Amino acid sequence: MTKHYDMIAIGAGSGGLSAVERAAEYGKKCLVIEVKTMGGTCVNVGCVPKKVMWFAANAATQINNAQGLGFAVDVKSFSWKKLKQGRDNYIKGITTWYDGYLEKLGIDYIHGFGKLVDKNTVRDLCIIHNSPSYFQPLQFFKKNSSKFPYFSIKI
């Protein structure tokens, strides 16, 4: 079975997802390949979790400062475990949302990795299954076109 793609993004972070999203909106057939978790660094371990933790720290600061403004505030407890679970659930909601969103736009997704060897060729692509030690190699082929270069994937 061979599939043809107008655009392939290696990496499902902010840049890769935005690029295939816009291309799909213009009717292009797209594929996104991600070796780790959908959303990339920002969503999973960078911007988003940092902001959740910042908001929690800011809330603690505001509670402490409230007494100086005349509020009688007593902090009875704080659960680091609950904060971490809330943060992780928030991130999971974002990454889970991507699955349906990509499907709605007709964007194919491969949990795996690949290497761009020139502007039209991806090689050494592997799909990651449930076990990180199991890979199924795929072969990509370049299709020559003078009007619009695109990718072919043979599965």
BAZAMI-560885 format. One record per residue (C-alpha): residue number from 0; residue in one letter; x, y, z. Coordinates in Angstrom, 3 decimals. Layout:
! residues N
<node><num>NUM</num><residu>A</residu><c1>X</c1><c2>Y</c2><c3>Z</c3></node>
...
This chain:
! residues 155
<node><num>0</num><residu>M</residu><c1>0.000</c1><c2>0.000</c2><c3>0.000</c3></node>
<node><num>1</num><residu>T</residu><c1>1.385</c1><c2>3.416</c2><c3>-0.952</c3></node>
<node><num>2</num><residu>K</residu><c1>0.233</c1><c2>6.759</c2><c3>0.403</c3></node>
<node><num>3</num><residu>H</residu><c1>1.216</c1><c2>10.136</c2><c3>-0.958</c3></node>
<node><num>4</num><residu>Y</residu><c1>1.682</c1><c2>13.224</c2><c3>1.223</c3></node>
<node><num>5</num><residu>D</residu><c1>1.984</c1><c2>16.855</c2><c3>0.327</c3></node>
<node><num>6</num><residu>M</residu><c1>3.613</c1><c2>17.582</c2><c3>3.673</c3></node>
<node><num>7</num><residu>I</residu><c1>5.290</c1><c2>15.522</c2><c3>6.383</c3></node>
<node><num>8</num><residu>A</residu><c1>6.211</c1><c2>17.063</c2><c3>9.729</c3></node>
<node><num>9</num><residu>I</residu><c1>8.797</c1><c2>15.234</c2><c3>11.786</c3></node>
<node><num>10</num><residu>G</residu><c1>7.901</c1><c2>16.280</c2><c3>15.301</c3></node>
<node><num>11</num><residu>A</residu><c1>4.460</c1><c2>16.987</c2><c3>16.750</c3></node>
<node><num>12</num><residu>G</residu><c1>5.407</c1><c2>20.064</c2><c3>18.715</c3></node>
<node><num>13</num><residu>S</residu><c1>4.002</c1><c2>23.540</c2><c3>18.187</c3></node>
<node><num>14</num><residu>G</residu><c1>5.807</c1><c2>24.055</c2><c3>14.870</c3></node>
<node><num>15</num><residu>G</residu><c1>5.084</c1><c2>20.682</c2><c3>13.287</c3></node>
<node><num>16</num><residu>L</residu><c1>1.444</c1><c2>20.656</c2><c3>14.339</c3></node>
<node><num>17</num><residu>S</residu><c1>0.842</c1><c2>24.232</c2><c3>13.197</c3></node>
<node><num>18</num><residu>A</residu><c1>2.422</c1><c2>23.529</c2><c3>9.815</c3></node>
<node><num>19</num><residu>V</residu><c1>0.373</c1><c2>20.407</c2><c3>9.020</c3></node>
<node><num>20</num><residu>E</residu><c1>-2.781</c1><c2>22.018</c2><c3>10.403</c3></node>
<node><num>21</num><residu>R</residu><c1>-2.466</c1><c2>24.986</c2><c3>8.044</c3></node>
<node><num>22</num><residu>A</residu><c1>-1.535</c1><c2>22.780</c2><c3>5.075</c3></node>
<node><num>23</num><residu>A</residu><c1>-4.542</c1><c2>20.526</c2><c3>5.745</c3></node>
<node><num>24</num><residu>E</residu><c1>-6.806</c1><c2>23.586</c2><c3>5.852</c3></node>
<node><num>25</num><residu>Y</residu><c1>-5.604</c1><c2>24.305</c2><c3>2.303</c3></node>
<node><num>26</num><residu>G</residu><c1>-6.521</c1><c2>20.769</c2><c3>1.213</c3></node>
<node><num>27</num><residu>K</residu><c1>-3.066</c1><c2>19.198</c2><c3>1.397</c3></node>
<node><num>28</num><residu>K</residu><c1>-2.611</c1><c2>15.585</c2><c3>2.522</c3></node>
<node><num>29</num><residu>C</residu><c1>-0.410</c1><c2>15.619</c2><c3>5.623</c3></node>
<node><num>30</num><residu>L</residu><c1>1.418</c1><c2>13.287</c2><c3>7.961</c3></node>
<node><num>31</num><residu>V</residu><c1>2.941</c1><c2>14.084</c2><c3>11.332</c3></node>
<node><num>32</num><residu>I</residu><c1>5.563</c1><c2>11.812</c2><c3>12.912</c3></node>
<node><num>33</num><residu>E</residu><c1>6.343</c1><c2>12.020</c2><c3>16.644</c3></node>
<node><num>34</num><residu>V</residu><c1>8.647</c1><c2>9.729</c2><c3>18.606</c3></node>
<node><num>35</num><residu>K</residu><c1>7.544</c1><c2>10.923</c2><c3>22.028</c3></node>
<node><num>36</num><residu>T</residu><c1>4.253</c1><c2>12.466</c2><c3>23.148</c3></node>
<node><num>37</num><residu>M</residu><c1>1.986</c1><c2>14.585</c2><c3>20.960</c3></node>
<node><num>38</num><residu>G</residu><c1>2.438</c1><c2>18.278</c2><c3>21.722</c3></node>
<node><num>39</num><residu>G</residu><c1>6.206</c1><c2>18.337</c2><c3>21.999</c3></node>
<node><num>40</num><residu>T</residu><c1>8.336</c1><c2>19.887</c2><c3>24.700</c3></node>
<node><num>41</num><residu>C</residu><c1>6.149</c1><c2>22.933</c2><c3>25.371</c3></node>
<node><num>42</num><residu>V</residu><c1>2.972</c1><c2>21.004</c2><c3>26.133</c3></node>
<node><num>43</num><residu>N</residu><c1>4.512</c1><c2>18.048</c2><c3>27.934</c3></node>
<node><num>44</num><residu>V</residu><c1>7.508</c1><c2>19.273</c2><c3>29.934</c3></node>
<node><num>45</num><residu>G</residu><c1>7.952</c1><c2>22.969</c2><c3>29.200</c3></node>
<node><num>46</num><residu>C</residu><c1>5.547</c1><c2>25.885</c2><c3>28.883</c3></node>
<node><num>47</num><residu>V</residu><c1>2.291</c1><c2>24.252</c2><c3>29.967</c3></node>
<node><num>48</num><residu>P</residu><c1>3.449</c1><c2>22.414</c2><c3>33.115</c3></node>
<node><num>49</num><residu>K</residu><c1>5.569</c1><c2>25.437</c2><c3>34.060</c3></node>
<node><num>50</num><residu>K</residu><c1>2.520</c1><c2>27.699</c2><c3>33.882</c3></node>
<node><num>51</num><residu>V</residu><c1>0.429</c1><c2>25.331</c2><c3>36.011</c3></node>
<node><num>52</num><residu>M</residu><c1>3.178</c1><c2>25.309</c2><c3>38.635</c3></node>
<node><num>53</num><residu>W</residu><c1>3.557</c1><c2>29.093</c2><c3>38.391</c3></node>
<node><num>54</num><residu>F</residu><c1>-0.176</c1><c2>29.596</c2><c3>38.963</c3></node>
<node><num>55</num><residu>A</residu><c1>-0.003</c1><c2>27.334</c2><c3>42.045</c3></node>
<node><num>56</num><residu>A</residu><c1>3.006</c1><c2>29.275</c2><c3>43.392</c3></node>
<node><num>57</num><residu>N</residu><c1>1.249</c1><c2>32.561</c2><c3>42.662</c3></node>
<node><num>58</num><residu>A</residu><c1>-1.858</c1><c2>31.356</c2><c3>44.519</c3></node>
<node><num>59</num><residu>A</residu><c1>0.322</c1><c2>30.502</c2><c3>47.541</c3></node>
<node><num>60</num><residu>T</residu><c1>1.922</c1><c2>33.956</c2><c3>47.397</c3></node>
<node><num>61</num><residu>Q</residu><c1>-1.470</c1><c2>35.680</c2><c3>47.179</c3></node>
<node><num>62</num><residu>I</residu><c1>-2.764</c1><c2>33.670</c2><c3>50.146</c3></node>
<node><num>63</num><residu>N</residu><c1>0.295</c1><c2>34.688</c2><c3>52.192</c3></node>
<node><num>64</num><residu>N</residu><c1>-0.057</c1><c2>38.342</c2><c3>51.142</c3></node>
<node><num>65</num><residu>A</residu><c1>-3.797</c1><c2>38.419</c2><c3>51.868</c3></node>
<node><num>66</num><residu>Q</residu><c1>-3.197</c1><c2>38.711</c2><c3>55.609</c3></node>
<node><num>67</num><residu>G</residu><c1>-1.412</c1><c2>42.020</c2><c3>55.091</c3></node>
<node><num>68</num><residu>L</residu><c1>-4.501</c1><c2>43.292</c2><c3>53.270</c3></node>
<node><num>69</num><residu>G</residu><c1>-6.822</c1><c2>42.487</c2><c3>56.165</c3></node>
<node><num>70</num><residu>F</residu><c1>-7.966</c1><c2>38.999</c2><c3>55.175</c3></node>
<node><num>71</num><residu>A</residu><c1>-7.988</c1><c2>36.260</c2><c3>57.797</c3></node>
<node><num>72</num><residu>V</residu><c1>-6.748</c1><c2>33.331</c2><c3>55.734</c3></node>
<node><num>73</num><residu>D</residu><c1>-5.699</c1><c2>30.012</c2><c3>57.213</c3></node>
<node><num>74</num><residu>V</residu><c1>-4.000</c1><c2>27.436</c2><c3>55.016</c3></node>
<node><num>75</num><residu>K</residu><c1>-5.059</c1><c2>24.103</c2><c3>56.453</c3></node>
<node><num>76</num><residu>S</residu><c1>-3.123</c1><c2>21.897</c2><c3>54.066</c3></node>
<node><num>77</num><residu>F</residu><c1>-1.404</c1><c2>21.603</c2><c3>50.744</c3></node>
<node><num>78</num><residu>S</residu><c1>-1.130</c1><c2>18.444</c2><c3>48.665</c3></node>
<node><num>79</num><residu>W</residu><c1>1.826</c1><c2>18.273</c2><c3>46.306</c3></node>
<node><num>80</num><residu>K</residu><c1>0.383</c1><c2>14.987</c2><c3>45.019</c3></node>
<node><num>81</num><residu>K</residu><c1>-2.940</c1><c2>16.654</c2><c3>44.129</c3></node>
<node><num>82</num><residu>L</residu><c1>-1.162</c1><c2>19.547</c2><c3>42.390</c3></node>
<node><num>83</num><residu>K</residu><c1>0.956</c1><c2>17.124</c2><c3>40.351</c3></node>
<node><num>84</num><residu>Q</residu><c1>-2.094</c1><c2>15.005</c2><c3>39.436</c3></node>
<node><num>85</num><residu>G</residu><c1>-3.998</c1><c2>18.130</c2><c3>38.369</c3></node>
<node><num>86</num><residu>R</residu><c1>-1.065</c1><c2>19.284</c2><c3>36.249</c3></node>
<node><num>87</num><residu>D</residu><c1>-0.650</c1><c2>15.856</c2><c3>34.638</c3></node>
<node><num>88</num><residu>N</residu><c1>-4.404</c1><c2>15.550</c2><c3>33.939</c3></node>
<node><num>89</num><residu>Y</residu><c1>-4.421</c1><c2>19.004</c2><c3>32.339</c3></node>
<node><num>90</num><residu>I</residu><c1>-1.547</c1><c2>18.015</c2><c3>30.028</c3></node>
<node><num>91</num><residu>K</residu><c1>-3.178</c1><c2>14.652</c2><c3>29.226</c3></node>
<node><num>92</num><residu>G</residu><c1>-6.344</c1><c2>16.508</c2><c3>28.204</c3></node>
<node><num>93</num><residu>I</residu><c1>-4.363</c1><c2>18.564</c2><c3>25.700</c3></node>
<node><num>94</num><residu>T</residu><c1>-2.447</c1><c2>15.620</c2><c3>24.233</c3></node>
<node><num>95</num><residu>T</residu><c1>-5.614</c1><c2>13.492</c2><c3>23.991</c3></node>
<node><num>96</num><residu>W</residu><c1>-7.466</c1><c2>16.321</c2><c3>22.260</c3></node>
<node><num>97</num><residu>Y</residu><c1>-4.864</c1><c2>16.333</c2><c3>19.470</c3></node>
<node><num>98</num><residu>D</residu><c1>-5.842</c1><c2>12.803</c2><c3>18.363</c3></node>
<node><num>99</num><residu>G</residu><c1>-9.405</c1><c2>13.748</c2><c3>17.476</c3></node>
<node><num>100</num><residu>Y</residu><c1>-8.372</c1><c2>17.111</c2><c3>16.080</c3></node>
<node><num>101</num><residu>L</residu><c1>-5.830</c1><c2>15.617</c2><c3>13.668</c3></node>
<node><num>102</num><residu>E</residu><c1>-8.349</c1><c2>13.002</c2><c3>12.575</c3></node>
<node><num>103</num><residu>K</residu><c1>-10.981</c1><c2>15.712</c2><c3>11.995</c3></node>
<node><num>104</num><residu>L</residu><c1>-8.539</c1><c2>17.566</c2><c3>9.736</c3></node>
<node><num>105</num><residu>G</residu><c1>-7.585</c1><c2>14.353</c2><c3>7.887</c3></node>
<node><num>106</num><residu>I</residu><c1>-3.977</c1><c2>14.468</c2><c3>9.115</c3></node>
<node><num>107</num><residu>D</residu><c1>-2.299</c1><c2>11.078</c2><c3>9.486</c3></node>
<node><num>108</num><residu>Y</residu><c1>-0.195</c1><c2>10.437</c2><c3>12.584</c3></node>
<node><num>109</num><residu>I</residu><c1>2.627</c1><c2>7.978</c2><c3>13.144</c3></node>
<node><num>110</num><residu>H</residu><c1>4.045</c1><c2>7.382</c2><c3>16.595</c3></node>
<node><num>111</num><residu>G</residu><c1>7.622</c1><c2>6.770</c2><c3>15.546</c3></node>
<node><num>112</num><residu>F</residu><c1>10.595</c1><c2>8.514</c2><c3>14.036</c3></node>
<node><num>113</num><residu>G</residu><c1>12.073</c1><c2>9.294</c2><c3>10.656</c3></node>
<node><num>114</num><residu>K</residu><c1>14.957</c1><c2>11.155</c2><c3>9.086</c3></node>
<node><num>115</num><residu>L</residu><c1>14.653</c1><c2>13.850</c2><c3>6.428</c3></node>
<node><num>116</num><residu>V</residu><c1>17.444</c1><c2>13.215</c2><c3>3.915</c3></node>
<node><num>117</num><residu>D</residu><c1>16.483</c1><c2>15.886</c2><c3>1.392</c3></node>
<node><num>118</num><residu>K</residu><c1>13.550</c1><c2>18.228</c2><c3>0.773</c3></node>
<node><num>119</num><residu>N</residu><c1>11.349</c1><c2>15.399</c2><c3>-0.582</c3></node>
<node><num>120</num><residu>T</residu><c1>12.619</c1><c2>12.235</c2><c3>1.086</c3></node>
<node><num>121</num><residu>V</residu><c1>12.130</c1><c2>10.735</c2><c3>4.520</c3></node>
<node><num>122</num><residu>R</residu><c1>14.087</c1><c2>7.557</c2><c3>5.309</c3></node>
<node><num>123</num><residu>D</residu><c1>14.676</c1><c2>5.241</c2><c3>8.238</c3></node>
<node><num>124</num><residu>L</residu><c1>11.082</c1><c2>5.630</c2><c3>9.429</c3></node>
<node><num>125</num><residu>C</residu><c1>9.994</c1><c2>3.307</c2><c3>12.217</c3></node>
<node><num>126</num><residu>I</residu><c1>6.629</c1><c2>2.942</c2><c3>13.912</c3></node>
<node><num>127</num><residu>I</residu><c1>6.759</c1><c2>2.506</c2><c3>17.662</c3></node>
<node><num>128</num><residu>H</residu><c1>4.249</c1><c2>-0.005</c2><c3>18.981</c3></node>
<node><num>129</num><residu>N</residu><c1>3.302</c1><c2>-0.579</c2><c3>22.620</c3></node>
<node><num>130</num><residu>S</residu><c1>6.760</c1><c2>-1.842</c2><c3>23.487</c3></node>
<node><num>131</num><residu>P</residu><c1>9.550</c1><c2>0.709</c2><c3>22.962</c3></node>
<node><num>132</num><residu>S</residu><c1>11.832</c1><c2>-2.116</c2><c3>21.838</c3></node>
<node><num>133</num><residu>Y</residu><c1>9.588</c1><c2>-3.155</c2><c3>18.916</c3></node>
<node><num>134</num><residu>F</residu><c1>9.934</c1><c2>-1.203</c2><c3>15.670</c3></node>
<node><num>135</num><residu>Q</residu><c1>8.393</c1><c2>-1.848</c2><c3>12.268</c3></node>
<node><num>136</num><residu>P</residu><c1>10.404</c1><c2>-0.170</c2><c3>9.501</c3></node>
<node><num>137</num><residu>L</residu><c1>8.666</c1><c2>1.646</c2><c3>6.656</c3></node>
<node><num>138</num><residu>Q</residu><c1>10.128</c1><c2>2.767</c2><c3>3.362</c3></node>
<node><num>139</num><residu>F</residu><c1>9.620</c1><c2>6.217</c2><c3>1.881</c3></node>
<node><num>140</num><residu>F</residu><c1>10.028</c1><c2>6.906</c2><c3>-1.794</c3></node>
<node><num>141</num><residu>K</residu><c1>10.507</c1><c2>10.175</c2><c3>-3.614</c3></node>
<node><num>142</num><residu>K</residu><c1>8.088</c1><c2>11.034</c2><c3>-6.422</c3></node>
<node><num>143</num><residu>N</residu><c1>9.412</c1><c2>13.420</c2><c3>-9.042</c3></node>
<node><num>144</num><residu>S</residu><c1>7.066</c1><c2>16.229</c2><c3>-9.919</c3></node>
<node><num>145</num><residu>S</residu><c1>7.878</c1><c2>19.510</c2><c3>-11.623</c3></node>
<node><num>146</num><residu>K</residu><c1>4.688</c1><c2>21.202</c2><c3>-10.325</c3></node>
<node><num>147</num><residu>F</residu><c1>4.422</c1><c2>20.162</c2><c3>-6.689</c3></node>
<node><num>148</num><residu>P</residu><c1>6.854</c1><c2>17.912</c2><c3>-4.874</c3></node>
<node><num>149</num><residu>Y</residu><c1>5.228</c1><c2>15.477</c2><c3>-2.478</c3></node>
<node><num>150</num><residu>F</residu><c1>6.063</c1><c2>12.441</c2><c3>-0.422</c3></node>
<node><num>151</num><residu>S</residu><c1>5.133</c1><c2>8.793</c2><c3>-0.884</c3></node>
<node><num>152</num><residu>I</residu><c1>5.060</c1><c2>6.317</c2><c3>1.923</c3></node>
<node><num>153</num><residu>K</residu><c1>4.912</c1><c2>2.601</c2><c3>1.293</c3></node>
<node><num>154</num><residu>I</residu><c1>3.395</c1><c2>0.696</c2><c3>4.193</c3></node>
